[in-house]
Amino acid sequence: MKKPAWKLIDWTDLKNYEHLDIEKNPSDEVFAWEFLRRNPQYQNDFAEYERTQKFPGYTRYILTGEGKYISRYEDMLDWYGLSREFVNIDPKIATPPVFVKGVYPRFLQKDDLLELAAITDMDEDFLETKQDEIVVVLSTSQSLGDQFDRIKDQLQLTQDKNSAFRRRREKYLTYLRLLDADLLDAPEDEILKVLYPNEEKSRTILFKNLTAAKKMRDYNYRKLLAF
């Protein structure tokens, strides 16, 4: 069994996930936190903060328009997109922290635009956006240079991960249970019996879902907060 960095959850019992019932309409922040707090690197960073009372830091390298890399220091709050006005950042506690939202640039894809079109009077030209295309929203009241740097970072990340993000709220509970089962080294046959009892090609679906779950845990949780 992997060494746990937080309390272990009985992934076979749905009662442990009642607060995530899709019928209760949990917020994107709640789901984002559930994925982030399962991230082993985040757990290690919090443990370091708890030990030293100092936020661990990272150096992000940014490619400039002149083809040179510049370094930018970020502490763990910046790195994980957390506000400094947090109430909780302990991964063992279910209360979500305050995420940084409304930060520009914002990145919208086809699914995001369709959701916006349902509640706004959007130009139909935007709805012709392809699934692998991104609409970037900038703010004229914030530094354009910083926003362009973030655009480069995000587009490079998207290319590196080679996957278009889609909101699939109906899948998130299964993803979280898979992550908890994976932490416990649950046998594949047990996972299939509990989570995919009636699925054809269930092993293929399990593999794809676990891959998607790990992406949500490691970086895609931030895309839940994109707009």
Secondary structure by P-SEA (a helix, b strand, c coil): cccccccccccccccccccccccccccaaaaaaaaaaacaaaaaaaaaaaaccbbbbbbbbbbccccbbbbbbbcccccccccccccccccccccccccccccccccccaaaaaaaaaccccccccccccccbbbbbbbccccaaaaaaaaaaaaaaaaaacbbbbbcccaaaaaaaaaaaaaacccaaaaaacccccccaaaaaaaaaaaaaaaaacccccccccc
